Amino acid sequence: MIIVEDISGEIFGARSADCAAFMHIRPEPAEIDVHGHVNNAIYLFWVQDIAIRHWERISAHDGLSDLTWIILKHNIEYRDEIRLGDDVEIKTWLGSAKGPRMTRFVSIRKFGAKRFAAHVETEWCCLDVHSRKPRRAQPALDRFWSET
């Protein structure tokens, strides 16, 4: 992926699609499959990439570098294809959290499009970076999560 604009937007208040962290990218030729559009596996790479960038911004400002996240599961819905040369907007926001688990949402769409190309709901598990064991997210993070 070619990064057109690195992550920006609501880094600390990303709680819905309307107030999400976002980035703009353009697919590279290697990301295009035999059907002429972005390969489905690439969407998951993009999901992980924006999630990591978002968490790095949060943790750098709030002293949470002793926490990391791993993906437990993905639920992805495809609606529109992205082709070489398309400008792409990727948005991410945080859902509910319980114990060490958190839901994260990602919307991928052609820049300016009303319909998403892919909508992804992922479940993540918070880990202590030193012990690699699940860890309840610190209360300081509650302000980032919706009350669902």
N, C-alpha and C positions, 0 to 999 in steps of 0.2 A: 504494500500500500504506500502511496505517496501522501504524506501529510501536507494538506493545504493550510490548515489552521489547527494548532495543537489544542489540547483540552482547555476549555474556558467555560464561561457561564456560571451557573449557580453551583460552585464547588461544594460549599458548606450547607446549602439549603436545598439540595437536589432531592425533592420529595415527590415530584410528579413530572409528567412530560412537559408541562407548561413552565416549570422552573427546574430544568435539568442541566447537568453538565453536558457539554457537547464538543465534538470535534468534526472537522471537515477533512475528507480524504478523497483520493482518486485511486481506483484499482490499477494494478500493474498487469502487464501481459501474462505473467506467470500465474495470476490468480483467476484467469479465465479458463473455463473448461471446454470440452468438446461441443457443448451446446451454444457457445458464444457468449455466455454470461458468467458472472462470478460463481465459482464453485461453492456449494453449500458448506463445505468444511471451512472455507475462508471466513464466512460469516461468524463462525464460532471463534476463530482467531481474533476477529475484530472485537467481539464481545469481551474476550479476555483482555485484549489490549486496552480498551477504554476503561474497563474496571480497574486494572492495575494502575493506569495513569491517574484515575480519580482517587483511588486509595492513597497513592503516593502523595498527592496534593493535600489530602485530609491529614494524613499521619505526620507529614512534615510540619504542619502548623500546630498540631495539637499534642505533639510528643507521644504519639501512639506507634512509634516504630518497633515496639516489641510485639506487635500483633501482625498477623498476616492472614490471608484468606485462601481457601481451596474450594473448588467447585464440587458440589455434590451431585447436582443434576441440572439439565437444561430442558426447557420446553420452548421450541422454536416453531413459529408459524411463518411461512413464506407466502407473499402476495404479489410481488412484482420483481422482475429481474433487473439486475444491475449489469451494465455492459462496460466494456473498455471505453474510457473517455467520459463516463458519467461522473459528475461531482456528487459526492455522497455525504450526507449528514448523519452522524451517529450520536444519539442522545442516551444518557444513562441517568437513572434515579434510583433511590433506595426505597425499599418497601419495609415491611415489618421485620422485627427481630425478636427472637425468643431464645434464651440461653445462648449457645454459641452459633446459632443459625440465623442467617439473614437472607431476605429475598432482594434481588436486584433486577431491575428492568432495563432493557436496552431496545431502542427503536432505531432501525436502519432504514433510510429512505433516500431516494434521489433528492438532491438539493432542491427545495421548493415544492416537492410533491406532496399532495394531500394523503395519498395512500402509502403505507409503509411497504418496503420491500421485504423486511423481516421484523418480527416482533419477538423478543426473547425474554423469558422469565427464567432466572437462574436462582438456584439455592446454593448459598455459600456457607462454609463453616469457618469460624474464627479459630485460629491457632496461635499459641504462644510460640514465637520464633525460636526460642531456646529449647523448650521441652518438646515442641512439635505436637503437643496435646491440645485438644479442644479447650477453648477458654471463653467464658461468658464475656460478651462485649462490655466494655467499661461504661458506666452510667454517663460519662461525658459524651458518648456517641448517641444517646437517646434523642438529642435534638435533630439528628439527621434522619431519623426513622419516623415513618407515619404511625399513627395510632391504630393499626388494624390488627 
